[in-house]
Amino acid sequence: MKVGNPDQPWELTQGSSDEFLLKMLEYGKPVEVSLVGVFDETGRGSRRDIPLPFHRDGDYSKDMAAKHSIDVVGLHCLRSGDATTLIKRGDKVHQYNLQEGHGIIFENQEVLHAREGEVGDRVLLRVWIERPA
């Protein structure tokens, strides 16, 4: 099952964390489930209060990418903040400021994503999915 449609390979969601996780499981097997927020002073960019340039999940997680295909990524907002999630396909960029209970699910190999602005107290539940072979 693909996310969204051929013109827009992502979708916005709204609901509880449980509903979000169940929806993510429809796409395949979870290979990583983590919290994304300001937790570290140094290290992985997703855990610091810094902008993240456009990338695909797995670009900076070489060990994970070598073991698994990260086909679908889901971000569900547990606590909102000012940071903006950007989705880029071709030359077109879409901006989303996720609020509590809202999320975005996207095809990791078809779009790039980034983060702009101050993360502050924002916390996202991030799920990486690998489709069955």
C-alpha positions in Angstrom: 0.0 0.0 0.0 1.3 3.4 -1.0 0.9 6.6 1.0 -1.2 9.4 -0.5 -1.5 9.4 -4.3 0.9 9.6 -7.3 0.8 13.4 -7.2 1.1 13.8 -3.5 2.9 10.8 -1.8 2.1 12.0 1.7 -1.0 12.4 3.9 -2.0 14.4 6.9 -3.5 12.6 9.9 -5.5 13.6 12.9 -6.3 11.4 16.0 -4.7 9.7 19.0 -1.3 8.2 19.1 -2.8 4.7 19.2 -4.8 5.5 16.0 -1.6 6.8 14.4 0.4 3.7 15.3 -2.3 1.4 14.0 -2.4 3.3 10.7 1.4 3.1 10.4 1.3 -0.7 10.9 -0.9 -0.9 7.8 2.1 0.1 5.7 4.4 -2.6 6.9 6.9 -3.6 9.7 8.2 -0.9 12.1 12.0 -0.8 12.1 12.3 2.1 14.5 10.0 4.0 16.8 11.4 7.0 18.5 10.7 10.4 20.0 11.9 13.5 18.2 12.5 16.5 20.4 15.2 18.5 22.0 17.0 15.9 24.1 20.7 16.4 23.3 23.3 19.1 23.1 25.3 17.2 20.5 24.8 14.2 18.2 21.9 13.4 16.0 20.2 16.5 14.5 16.7 15.2 15.1 17.4 15.3 18.9 18.7 18.9 19.0 17.1 22.3 18.5 18.6 23.0 15.1 17.2 23.3 11.6 17.5 20.0 9.6 18.2 20.4 5.9 16.2 18.4 3.3 16.9 14.7 3.6 15.5 11.2 3.6 15.3 9.3 6.8 18.2 6.8 6.7 20.6 9.3 5.1 22.2 10.0 8.5 21.5 6.5 10.0 23.8 4.5 7.8 23.7 1.4 10.0 19.9 1.4 10.0 19.7 2.0 6.2 22.1 -0.9 5.6 19.9 -3.3 7.5 16.4 -2.0 6.4 14.7 -0.1 3.7 13.0 2.9 5.3 10.0 3.1 2.9 7.4 5.1 4.9 8.0 7.7 7.6 5.3 8.9 10.0 5.5 11.9 12.4 2.8 12.3 15.0 2.7 15.4 17.2 2.6 14.7 20.9 3.3 18.2 22.0 3.2 21.1 19.5 5.7 23.9 19.1 6.9 26.5 16.6 9.0 24.3 14.3 7.8 23.7 10.8 8.0 20.4 8.9 8.7 20.8 5.2 8.0 18.3 2.5 9.7 18.7 -0.9 8.9 16.9 -4.1 10.6 18.2 -7.2 10.8 22.0 -6.9 7.6 22.3 -4.8 7.9 22.7 -1.0 4.9 22.3 1.4 5.0 23.6 5.0 3.2 22.1 7.9 3.2 23.2 11.5 2.0 20.0 13.2 -0.3 20.5 16.2 -1.0 18.1 19.0 -2.8 15.0 17.6 -1.9 15.8 14.0 0.6 13.9 11.9 2.1 13.4 8.5 2.9 10.1 6.8 5.1 10.1 3.7 6.9 7.9 1.1 10.5 8.3 2.2 12.0 7.5 -1.2 9.8 9.9 -3.1 10.0 13.1 -1.1 12.6 15.0 1.0 11.7 16.5 4.4 13.3 19.1 6.6 12.6 21.1 9.7 12.8 24.9 10.2 12.4 27.1 13.3 12.8 26.6 17.0 11.8 23.1 18.2 11.4 24.2 21.8 9.1 21.9 23.6 7.7 20.1 20.5 7.8 16.3 20.7 7.0 14.0 17.8 6.5 10.3 17.7 8.5 9.1 14.6 7.9 5.7 13.0 10.0 4.1 10.3 8.3 1.4 8.3 9.8 -1.2 6.0 7.4 -2.8 3.5 7.2 -6.5 3.1 9.5 -7.9 0.4 
